[in-house]
């Protein structure tokens, strides 16, 4: 029953104005472009946040693709790769 009450609480959660303002201020401090314009509106900050997250996703996708290519072209089989990774983990 506690799962139902927590899930219904989360679906009907309405943040307070103070919570929204705190979030917007934190986002503004994190985004490089917005540090240059301290008078940005909440809407602008949220739009920039979405853009920033989309850019990060593209970068992650690109890096993931490059890593896959490197692994595919490597002359190391999976077992050897895992052994090397484990050795390096234990060495550090």
Gaussian input, Z-matrix of N, CA and C with variables (Angstrom, degrees):
# hf/3-21g

backbone

0 1
 N
 C     1     B1
 C     2     B2     1     A1
 N     3     B3     2     A2     1     D1
 C     4     B4     3     A3     2     D2
 C     5     B5     4     A4     3     D3
 N     6     B6     5     A5     4     D4
 C     7     B7     6     A6     5     D5
 C     8     B8     7     A7     6     D6
 N     9     B9     8     A8     7     D7
 C    10    B10     9     A9     8     D8
 C    11    B11    10    A10     9     D9
 N    12    B12    11    A11    10    D10
 C    13    B13    12    A12    11    D11
 C    14    B14    13    A13    12    D12
 N    15    B15    14    A14    13    D13
 C    16    B16    15    A15    14    D14
 C    17    B17    16    A16    15    D15
 N    18    B18    17    A17    16    D16
 C    19    B19    18    A18    17    D17
 C    20    B20    19    A19    18    D18
 N    21    B21    20    A20    19    D19
 C    22    B22    21    A21    20    D20
 C    23    B23    22    A22    21    D21
 N    24    B24    23    A23    22    D22
 C    25    B25    24    A24    23    D23
 C    26    B26    25    A25    24    D24
 N    27    B27    26    A26    25    D25
 C    28    B28    27    A27    26    D26
 C    29    B29    28    A28    27    D27
 N    30    B30    29    A29    28    D28
 C    31    B31    30    A30    29    D29
 C    32    B32    31    A31    30    D30
 N    33    B33    32    A32    31    D31
 C    34    B34    33    A33    32    D32
 C    35    B35    34    A34    33    D33
 N    36    B36    35    A35    34    D34
 C    37    B37    36    A36    35    D35
 C    38    B38    37    A37    36    D36
 N    39    B39    38    A38    37    D37
 C    40    B40    39    A39    38    D38
 C    41    B41    40    A40    39    D39
 N    42    B42    41    A41    40    D40
 C    43    B43    42    A42    41    D41
 C    44    B44    43    A43    42    D42
 N    45    B45    44    A44    43    D43
 C    46    B46    45    A45    44    D44
 C    47    B47    46    A46    45    D45
 N    48    B48    47    A47    46    D46
 C    49    B49    48    A48    47    D47
 C    50    B50    49    A49    48    D48
 N    51    B51    50    A50    49    D49
 C    52    B52    51    A51    50    D50
 C    53    B53    52    A52    51    D51
 N    54    B54    53    A53    52    D52
 C    55    B55    54    A54    53    D53
 C    56    B56    55    A55    54    D54
 N    57    B57    56    A56    55    D55
 C    58    B58    57    A57    56    D56
 C    59    B59    58    A58    57    D57
 N    60    B60    59    A59    58    D58
 C    61    B61    60    A60    59    D59
 C    62    B62    61    A61    60    D60
 N    63    B63    62    A62    61    D61
 C    64    B64    63    A63    62    D62
 C    65    B65    64    A64    63    D63
 N    66    B66    65    A65    64    D64
 C    67    B67    66    A66    65    D65
 C    68    B68    67    A67    66    D66
 N    69    B69    68    A68    67    D67
 C    70    B70    69    A69    68    D68
 C    71    B71    70    A70    69    D69
 N    72    B72    71    A71    70    D70
 C    73    B73    72    A72    71    D71
 C    74    B74    73    A73    72    D72
 N    75    B75    74    A74    73    D73
 C    76    B76    75    A75    74    D74
 C    77    B77    76    A76    75    D75
 N    78    B78    77    A77    76    D76
 C    79    B79    78    A78    77    D77
 C    80    B80    79    A79    78    D78
 N    81    B81    80    A80    79    D79
 C    82    B82    81    A81    80    D80
 C    83    B83    82    A82    81    D81
 N    84    B84    83    A83    82    D82
 C    85    B85    84    A84    83    D83
 C    86    B86    85    A85    84    D84
 N    87    B87    86    A86    85    D85
 C    88    B88    87    A87    86    D86
 C    89    B89    88    A88    87    D87
 N    90    B90    89    A89    88    D88
 C    91    B91    90    A90    89    D89
 C    92    B92    91    A91    90    D90
 N    93    B93    92    A92    91    D91
 C    94    B94    93    A93    92    D92
 C    95    B95    94    A94    93    D93
 N    96    B96    95    A95    94    D94
 C    97    B97    96    A96    95    D95
 C    98    B98    97    A97    96    D96
 N    99    B99    98    A98    97    D97
 C   100   B100    99    A99    98    D98
 C   101   B101   100   A100    99    D99
 N   102   B102   101   A101   100   D100
 C   103   B103   102   A102   101   D101
 C   104   B104   103   A103   102   D102
 N   105   B105   104   A104   103   D103
 C   106   B106   105   A105   104   D104
 C   107   B107   106   A106   105   D105
 N   108   B108   107   A107   106   D106
 C   109   B109   108   A108   107   D107
 C   110   B110   109   A109   108   D108
 N   111   B111   110   A110   109   D109
 C   112   B112   111   A111   110   D110
 C   113   B113   112   A112   111   D111
 N   114   B114   113   A113   112   D112
 C   115   B115   114   A114   113   D113
 C   116   B116   115   A115   114   D114
 N   117   B117   116   A116   115   D115
 C   118   B118   117   A117   116   D116
 C   119   B119   118   A118   117   D117
 N   120   B120   119   A119   118   D118
 C   121   B121   120   A120   119   D119
 C   122   B122   121   A121   120   D120
 N   123   B123   122   A122   121   D121
 C   124   B124   123   A123   122   D122
 C   125   B125   124   A124   123   D123
 N   126   B126   125   A125   124   D124
 C   127   B127   126   A126   125   D125
 C   128   B128   127   A127   126   D126
 N   129   B129   128   A128   127   D127
 C   130   B130   129   A129   128   D128
 C   131   B131   130   A130   129   D129
 N   132   B132   131   A131   130   D130
 C   133   B133   132   A132   131   D131
 C   134   B134   133   A133   132   D132
 N   135   B135   134   A134   133   D133
 C   136   B136   135   A135   134   D134
 C   137   B137   136   A136   135   D135
 N   138   B138   137   A137   136   D136
 C   139   B139   138   A138   137   D137
 C   140   B140   139   A139   138   D138
 N   141   B141   140   A140   139   D139
 C   142   B142   141   A141   140   D140
 C   143   B143   142   A142   141   D141
 N   144   B144   143   A143   142   D142
 C   145   B145   144   A144   143   D143
 C   146   B146   145   A145   144   D144
 N   147   B147   146   A146   145   D145
 C   148   B148   147   A147   146   D146
 C   149   B149   148   A148   147   D147
 N   150   B150   149   A149   148   D148
 C   151   B151   150   A150   149   D149
 C   152   B152   151   A151   150   D150
 N   153   B153   152   A152   151   D151
 C   154   B154   153   A153   152   D152
 C   155   B155   154   A154   153   D153
 N   156   B156   155   A155   154   D154
 C   157   B157   156   A156   155   D155
 C   158   B158   157   A157   156   D156
 N   159   B159   158   A158   157   D157
 C   160   B160   159   A159   158   D158
 C   161   B161   160   A160   159   D159
 N   162   B162   161   A161   160   D160
 C   163   B163   162   A162   161   D161
 C   164   B164   163   A163   162   D162
 N   165   B165   164   A164   163   D163
 C   166   B166   165   A165   164   D164
 C   167   B167   166   A166   165   D165
 N   168   B168   167   A167   166   D166
 C   169   B169   168   A168   167   D167
 C   170   B170   169   A169   168   D168
 N   171   B171   170   A170   169   D169
 C   172   B172   171   A171   170   D170
 C   173   B173   172   A172   171   D171
 N   174   B174   173   A173   172   D172
 C   175   B175   174   A174   173   D173
 C   176   B176   175   A175   174   D174
 N   177   B177   176   A176   175   D175
 C   178   B178   177   A177   176   D176
 C   179   B179   178   A178   177   D177
 N   180   B180   179   A179   178   D178
 C   181   B181   180   A180   179   D179
 C   182   B182   181   A181   180   D180
 N   183   B183   182   A182   181   D181
 C   184   B184   183   A183   182   D182
 C   185   B185   184   A184   183   D183
 N   186   B186   185   A185   184   D184
 C   187   B187   186   A186   185   D185
 C   188   B188   187   A187   186   D186
 N   189   B189   188   A188   187   D187
 C   190   B190   189   A189   188   D188
 C   191   B191   190   A190   189   D189
 N   192   B192   191   A191   190   D190
 C   193   B193   192   A192   191   D191
 C   194   B194   193   A193   192   D192
 N   195   B195   194   A194   193   D193
 C   196   B196   195   A195   194   D194
 C   197   B197   196   A196   195   D195
 N   198   B198   197   A197   196   D196
 C   199   B199   198   A198   197   D197
 C   200   B200   199   A199   198   D198
 N   201   B201   200   A200   199   D199
 C   202   B202   201   A201   200   D200
 C   203   B203   202   A202   201   D201
 N   204   B204   203   A203   202   D202
 C   205   B205   204   A204   203   D203
 C   206   B206   205   A205   204   D204
 N   207   B207   206   A206   205   D205
 C   208   B208   207   A207   206   D206
 C   209   B209   208   A208   207   D207
 N   210   B210   209   A209   208   D208
 C   211   B211   210   A210   209   D209
 C   212   B212   211   A211   210   D210
 N   213   B213   212   A212   211   D211
 C   214   B214   213   A213   212   D212
 C   215   B215   214   A214   213   D213
 N   216   B216   215   A215   214   D214
 C   217   B217   216   A216   215   D215
 C   218   B218   217   A217   216   D216
 N   219   B219   218   A218   217   D217
 C   220   B220   219   A219   218   D218
 C   221   B221   220   A220   219   D219
 N   222   B222   221   A221   220   D220
 C   223   B223   222   A222   221   D221
 C   224   B224   223   A223   222   D222
 N   225   B225   224   A224   223   D223
 C   226   B226   225   A225   224   D224
 C   227   B227   226   A226   225   D225
 N   228   B228   227   A227   226   D226
 C   229   B229   228   A228   227   D227
 C   230   B230   229   A229   228   D228
 N   231   B231   230   A230   229   D229
 C   232   B232   231   A231   230   D230
 C   233   B233   232   A232   231   D231
 N   234   B234   233   A233   232   D232
 C   235   B235   234   A234   233   D233
 C   236   B236   235   A235   234   D234
 N   237   B237   236   A236   235   D235
 C   238   B238   237   A237   236   D236
 C   239   B239   238   A238   237   D237
 N   240   B240   239   A239   238   D238
 C   241   B241   240   A240   239   D239
 C   242   B242   241   A241   240   D240
 N   243   B243   242   A242   241   D241
 C   244   B244   243   A243   242   D242
 C   245   B245   244   A244   243   D243
 N   246   B246   245   A245   244   D244
 C   247   B247   246   A246   245   D245
 C   248   B248   247   A247   246   D246
 N   249   B249   248   A248   247   D247
 C   250   B250   249   A249   248   D248
 C   251   B251   250   A250   249   D249
 N   252   B252   251   A251   250   D250
 C   253   B253   252   A252   251   D251
 C   254   B254   253   A253   252   D252
 N   255   B255   254   A254   253   D253
 C   256   B256   255   A255   254   D254
 C   257   B257   256   A256   255   D255
 N   258   B258   257   A257   256   D256
 C   259   B259   258   A258   257   D257
 C   260   B260   259   A259   258   D258
 N   261   B261   260   A260   259   D259
 C   262   B262   261   A261   260   D260
 C   263   B263   262   A262   261   D261
 N   264   B264   263   A263   262   D262
 C   265   B265   264   A264   263   D263
 C   266   B266   265   A265   264   D264
 N   267   B267   266   A266   265   D265
 C   268   B268   267   A267   266   D266
 C   269   B269   268   A268   267   D267
 N   270   B270   269   A269   268   D268
 C   271   B271   270   A270   269   D269
 C   272   B272   271   A271   270   D270
 N   273   B273   272   A272   271   D271
 C   274   B274   273   A273   272   D272
 C   275   B275   274   A274   273   D273

   B1=1.4325
   B2=1.5288
   B3=1.3261
   B4=1.4583
   B5=1.5238
   B6=1.3439
   B7=1.4576
   B8=1.5187
   B9=1.3382
   B10=1.4541
   B11=1.5193
   B12=1.3445
   B13=1.4475
   B14=1.5191
   B15=1.3462
   B16=1.4651
   B17=1.5172
   B18=1.3520
   B19=1.4540
   B20=1.5216
   B21=1.3136
   B22=1.4564
   B23=1.5228
   B24=1.3251
   B25=1.4447
   B26=1.5235
   B27=1.3405
   B28=1.4549
   B29=1.5283
   B30=1.3367
   B31=1.4580
   B32=1.5188
   B33=1.3336
   B34=1.4568
   B35=1.5244
   B36=1.3177
   B37=1.4615
   B38=1.5173
   B39=1.3117
   B40=1.4686
   B41=1.5242
   B42=1.3398
   B43=1.4556
   B44=1.5359
   B45=1.3162
   B46=1.4663
   B47=1.5274
   B48=1.3099
   B49=1.4659
   B50=1.5243
   B51=1.3254
   B52=1.4654
   B53=1.5234
   B54=1.3256
   B55=1.4684
   B56=1.5264
   B57=1.3092
   B58=1.4714
   B59=1.5263
   B60=1.3177
   B61=1.4692
   B62=1.5280
   B63=1.3330
   B64=1.4641
   B65=1.5201
   B66=1.3219
   B67=1.4654
   B68=1.5207
   B69=1.3070
   B70=1.4596
   B71=1.5313
   B72=1.3266
   B73=1.4646
   B74=1.5259
   B75=1.3324
   B76=1.4704
   B77=1.5225
   B78=1.3257
   B79=1.4610
   B80=1.5242
   B81=1.3120
   B82=1.4661
   B83=1.5285
   B84=1.3064
   B85=1.4624
   B86=1.5260
   B87=1.3248
   B88=1.4610
   B89=1.5171
   B90=1.3005
   B91=1.4556
   B92=1.5266
   B93=1.3300
   B94=1.4623
   B95=1.5280
   B96=1.3118
   B97=1.4675
   B98=1.5222
   B99=1.3135
   B100=1.4561
   B101=1.5183
   B102=1.3160
   B103=1.4634
   B104=1.5212
   B105=1.3271
   B106=1.4578
   B107=1.5336
   B108=1.3249
   B109=1.4693
   B110=1.5313
   B111=1.3229
   B112=1.4627
   B113=1.5298
   B114=1.3250
   B115=1.4618
   B116=1.5272
   B117=1.3081
   B118=1.4642
   B119=1.5247
   B120=1.3169
   B121=1.4642
   B122=1.5232
   B123=1.3231
   B124=1.4611
   B125=1.5226
   B126=1.3137
   B127=1.4568
   B128=1.5224
   B129=1.3159
   B130=1.4648
   B131=1.5212
   B132=1.3198
   B133=1.4669
   B134=1.5205
   B135=1.3217
   B136=1.4659
   B137=1.5254
   B138=1.3220
   B139=1.4648
   B140=1.5269
   B141=1.3223
   B142=1.4688
   B143=1.5227
   B144=1.3277
   B145=1.4627
   B146=1.5208
   B147=1.3215
   B148=1.4688
   B149=1.5248
   B150=1.3153
   B151=1.4592
   B152=1.5261
   B153=1.3110
   B154=1.4591
   B155=1.5264
   B156=1.3301
   B157=1.4653
   B158=1.5350
   B159=1.3296
   B160=1.4707
   B161=1.5266
   B162=1.3398
   B163=1.4668
   B164=1.5254
   B165=1.3187
   B166=1.4676
   B167=1.5266
   B168=1.3153
   B169=1.4679
   B170=1.5269
   B171=1.3550
   B172=1.4626
   B173=1.5261
   B174=1.3314
   B175=1.4643
   B176=1.5272
   B177=1.3286
   B178=1.4683
   B179=1.5221
   B180=1.3276
   B181=1.4659
   B182=1.5251
   B183=1.3228
   B184=1.4561
   B185=1.5250
   B186=1.3139
   B187=1.4694
   B188=1.5232
   B189=1.3132
   B190=1.4617
   B191=1.5256
   B192=1.3229
   B193=1.4651
   B194=1.5151
   B195=1.3358
   B196=1.4691
   B197=1.5204
   B198=1.3255
   B199=1.4630
   B200=1.5189
   B201=1.3146
   B202=1.4676
   B203=1.5173
   B204=1.3420
   B205=1.4614
   B206=1.5238
   B207=1.3314
   B208=1.4640
   B209=1.5242
   B210=1.3270
   B211=1.4607
   B212=1.5307
   B213=1.3366
   B214=1.4666
   B215=1.5236
   B216=1.3229
   B217=1.4594
   B218=1.5200
   B219=1.3157
   B220=1.4641
   B221=1.5236
   B222=1.3088
   B223=1.4569
   B224=1.5203
   B225=1.3101
   B226=1.4594
   B227=1.5229
   B228=1.3145
   B229=1.4567
   B230=1.5386
   B231=1.3028
   B232=1.4605
   B233=1.5199
   B234=1.3092
   B235=1.4638
   B236=1.5220
   B237=1.3160
   B238=1.4600
   B239=1.5274
   B240=1.3113
   B241=1.4586
   B242=1.5287
   B243=1.3106
   B244=1.4710
   B245=1.5192
   B246=1.3398
   B247=1.4662
   B248=1.5266
   B249=1.3135
   B250=1.4733
   B251=1.5243
   B252=1.3083
   B253=1.4522
   B254=1.5216
   B255=1.3363
   B256=1.4593
   B257=1.5241
   B258=1.3195
   B259=1.4556
   B260=1.5174
   B261=1.3304
   B262=1.4552
   B263=1.5235
   B264=1.3294
   B265=1.4601
   B266=1.5240
   B267=1.3340
   B268=1.4561
   B269=1.5201
   B270=1.3062
   B271=1.4623
   B272=1.5260
   B273=1.3430
   B274=1.4819
   B275=1.4543
   A1=111.99
   A2=115.64
   A3=118.37
   A4=111.10
   A5=117.29
   A6=119.62
   A7=111.64
   A8=115.50
   A9=118.89
   A10=111.12
   A11=116.71
   A12=118.23
   A13=111.35
   A14=117.46
   A15=118.89
   A16=110.90
   A17=117.98
   A18=118.87
   A19=111.19
   A20=117.81
   A21=119.10
   A22=109.92
   A23=117.15
   A24=120.68
   A25=110.65
   A26=116.75
   A27=119.28
   A28=112.05
   A29=117.92
   A30=119.32
   A31=111.82
   A32=118.03
   A33=119.98
   A34=111.58
   A35=117.56
   A36=122.32
   A37=110.65
   A38=115.42
   A39=121.59
   A40=106.98
   A41=117.22
   A42=118.89
   A43=111.18
   A44=114.96
   A45=119.98
   A46=109.41
   A47=116.15
   A48=120.10
   A49=110.86
   A50=116.52
   A51=119.51
   A52=111.23
   A53=117.57
   A54=120.79
   A55=111.07
   A56=116.34
   A57=120.83
   A58=109.84
   A59=116.33
   A60=120.22
   A61=111.16
   A62=117.33
   A63=120.57
   A64=111.06
   A65=116.38
   A66=120.67
   A67=110.85
   A68=117.16
   A69=121.52
   A70=110.20
   A71=117.51
   A72=120.51
   A73=111.58
   A74=116.93
   A75=120.28
   A76=111.22
   A77=116.48
   A78=120.28
   A79=110.56
   A80=116.07
   A81=120.22
   A82=110.20
   A83=117.11
   A84=120.60
   A85=111.59
   A86=117.30
   A87=121.30
   A88=113.89
   A89=117.38
   A90=120.39
   A91=111.02
   A92=116.26
   A93=120.78
   A94=114.34
   A95=118.18
   A96=120.66
   A97=112.45
   A98=116.15
   A99=119.03
   A100=112.59
   A101=117.43
   A102=119.42
   A103=110.74
   A104=116.15
   A105=121.10
   A106=112.26
   A107=117.46
   A108=119.64
   A109=109.25
   A110=116.75
   A111=121.10
   A112=114.40
   A113=118.46
   A114=121.11
   A115=112.59
   A116=118.10
   A117=121.15
   A118=109.97
   A119=115.33
   A120=120.03
   A121=110.08
   A122=115.74
   A123=120.81
   A124=110.25
   A125=116.54
   A126=121.10
   A127=111.17
   A128=116.95
   A129=121.48
   A130=110.84
   A131=116.17
   A132=120.73
   A133=110.30
   A134=117.20
   A135=120.24
   A136=111.18
   A137=117.78
   A138=120.66
   A139=110.71
   A140=116.26
   A141=120.52
   A142=110.95
   A143=116.70
   A144=120.81
   A145=110.21
   A146=116.49
   A147=120.74
   A148=111.10
   A149=116.57
   A150=121.00
   A151=110.78
   A152=116.30
   A153=121.46
   A154=110.89
   A155=116.50
   A156=121.02
   A157=110.33
   A158=117.42
   A159=120.67
   A160=110.78
   A161=116.51
   A162=120.33
   A163=111.23
   A164=116.23
   A165=119.61
   A166=110.78
   A167=116.68
   A168=120.22
   A169=111.15
   A170=116.07
   A171=119.70
   A172=110.63
   A173=116.47
   A174=120.15
   A175=111.21
   A176=116.18
   A177=120.73
   A178=109.74
   A179=117.24
   A180=120.74
   A181=111.02
   A182=115.72
   A183=120.58
   A184=110.80
   A185=116.52
   A186=120.31
   A187=111.45
   A188=116.10
   A189=120.19
   A190=110.41
   A191=116.18
   A192=120.49
   A193=111.84
   A194=115.42
   A195=119.02
   A196=111.38
   A197=116.57
   A198=120.41
   A199=110.61
   A200=117.29
   A201=120.61
   A202=111.24
   A203=116.35
   A204=120.29
   A205=111.18
   A206=115.98
   A207=119.49
   A208=111.59
   A209=115.05
   A210=118.92
   A211=111.09
   A212=116.26
   A213=119.95
   A214=111.21
   A215=116.29
   A216=119.12
   A217=112.89
   A218=116.85
   A219=119.85
   A220=109.68
   A221=114.80
   A222=119.45
   A223=111.03
   A224=115.49
   A225=121.81
   A226=107.59
   A227=116.44
   A228=117.56
   A229=109.59
   A230=116.11
   A231=121.59
   A232=112.62
   A233=117.03
   A234=120.75
   A235=110.17
   A236=116.88
   A237=120.88
   A238=110.36
   A239=117.04
   A240=121.32
   A241=110.41
   A242=117.11
   A243=121.85
   A244=110.10
   A245=117.80
   A246=121.15
   A247=110.92
   A248=116.51
   A249=120.06
   A250=110.92
   A251=116.27
   A252=120.15
   A253=110.40
   A254=116.53
   A255=120.51
   A256=110.85
   A257=117.47
   A258=121.30
   A259=110.61
   A260=116.90
   A261=120.99
   A262=110.75
   A263=117.44
   A264=120.93
   A265=110.87
   A266=115.68
   A267=120.05
   A268=111.84
   A269=117.50
   A270=121.14
   A271=112.10
   A272=116.50
   A273=119.95
   A274=110.50
   D1=-34.38
   D2=179.95
   D3=-63.57
   D4=-30.18
   D5=177.24
   D6=-64.90
   D7=-39.03
   D8=-179.97
   D9=-66.68
   D10=-42.55
   D11=-178.25
   D12=-68.47
   D13=-36.61
   D14=178.84
   D15=-70.58
   D16=-36.45
   D17=179.49
   D18=-71.64
   D19=-35.82
   D20=178.35
   D21=-71.57
   D22=-33.13
   D23=176.83
   D24=-65.18
   D25=-42.67
   D26=-178.10
   D27=-69.58
   D28=-32.30
   D29=179.84
   D30=-75.42
   D31=-22.69
   D32=179.82
   D33=-106.45
   D34=11.69
   D35=-178.91
   D36=-64.96
   D37=127.56
   D38=176.69
   D39=-122.31
   D40=112.65
   D41=-179.55
   D42=-68.20
   D43=148.95
   D44=177.45
   D45=-77.15
   D46=165.34
   D47=177.05
   D48=-60.17
   D49=-38.82
   D50=178.68
   D51=-63.42
   D52=-41.44
   D53=178.60
   D54=-63.55
   D55=-41.00
   D56=178.46
   D57=-64.40
   D58=-45.55
   D59=179.86
   D60=-61.95
   D61=-41.46
   D62=177.86
   D63=-62.06
   D64=-43.38
   D65=179.04
   D66=-62.86
   D67=-44.99
   D68=-179.60
   D69=-61.95
   D70=-42.59
   D71=178.41
   D72=-63.70
   D73=-40.74
   D74=177.92
   D75=-65.13
   D76=-42.65
   D77=178.63
   D78=-63.63
   D79=-42.16
   D80=-178.86
   D81=-61.43
   D82=-39.25
   D83=-179.59
   D84=-68.90
   D85=-27.84
   D86=-177.28
   D87=-83.79
   D88=-26.28
   D89=-174.86
   D90=-89.80
   D91=122.14
   D92=-175.21
   D93=-56.66
   D94=-44.71
   D95=-176.89
   D96=-67.58
   D97=-31.85
   D98=-176.22
   D99=-80.31
   D100=-17.15
   D101=175.99
   D102=-64.42
   D103=-22.61
   D104=-179.01
   D105=-84.28
   D106=-17.53
   D107=179.64
   D108=-127.47
   D109=88.34
   D110=-175.21
   D111=-67.28
   D112=-14.36
   D113=-177.90
   D114=-98.29
   D115=20.50
   D116=-179.04
   D117=-65.87
   D118=146.16
   D119=179.04
   D120=-78.19
   D121=161.86
   D122=178.41
   D123=-58.81
   D124=-38.83
   D125=179.28
   D126=-62.17
   D127=-44.75
   D128=178.53
   D129=-62.68
   D130=-42.33
   D131=-179.85
   D132=-63.02
   D133=-43.29
   D134=179.37
   D135=-67.09
   D136=-38.69
   D137=177.10
   D138=-64.11
   D139=-44.03
   D140=178.70
   D141=-64.36
   D142=-36.60
   D143=177.77
   D144=-62.23
   D145=-45.78
   D146=178.52
   D147=-61.60
   D148=-43.53
   D149=178.47
   D150=-62.13
   D151=-43.56
   D152=179.80
   D153=-61.77
   D154=-44.08
   D155=179.51
   D156=-64.62
   D157=-41.24
   D158=177.34
   D159=-61.27
   D160=-41.81
   D161=178.16
   D162=-63.98
   D163=-40.87
   D164=177.58
   D165=-62.83
   D166=-41.12
   D167=178.22
   D168=-60.86
   D169=-42.95
   D170=178.27
   D171=-61.86
   D172=-42.28
   D173=178.91
   D174=-62.69
   D175=-42.87
   D176=179.16
   D177=-63.16
   D178=-44.10
   D179=178.16
   D180=-60.15
   D181=-43.08
   D182=179.73
   D183=-63.86
   D184=-46.82
   D185=179.38
   D186=-64.65
   D187=-37.13
   D188=177.68
   D189=-63.05
   D190=-43.08
   D191=178.16
   D192=-62.92
   D193=-43.45
   D194=178.85
   D195=-64.06
   D196=-41.54
   D197=178.70
   D198=-63.35
   D199=-41.38
   D200=177.56
   D201=-61.25
   D202=-42.45
   D203=178.15
   D204=-62.52
   D205=-42.30
   D206=178.95
   D207=-63.20
   D208=-42.70
   D209=179.73
   D210=-66.90
   D211=-38.27
   D212=179.07
   D213=-66.38
   D214=-35.88
   D215=-176.93
   D216=-86.10
   D217=-11.58
   D218=-178.93
   D219=-69.83
   D220=148.00
   D221=179.15
   D222=-94.28
   D223=31.39
   D224=-179.42
   D225=-115.51
   D226=132.19
   D227=176.97
   D228=-81.09
   D229=169.19
   D230=-175.22
   D231=-58.94
   D232=-42.29
   D233=-178.15
   D234=-62.06
   D235=-44.79
   D236=179.59
   D237=-65.14
   D238=-40.00
   D239=178.72
   D240=-61.18
   D241=-44.32
   D242=179.13
   D243=-63.95
   D244=-43.36
   D245=178.65
   D246=-59.98
   D247=-44.50
   D248=179.83
   D249=-64.09
   D250=-41.52
   D251=179.49
   D252=-63.14
   D253=-43.25
   D254=179.66
   D255=-64.60
   D256=-40.42
   D257=178.76
   D258=-62.58
   D259=-45.13
   D260=179.79
   D261=-64.82
   D262=-36.15
   D263=179.09
   D264=-64.90
   D265=-40.83
   D266=-178.98
   D267=-74.60
   D268=-29.18
   D269=-179.61
   D270=-70.89
   D271=-27.18
   D272=-176.42
   D273=-96.84

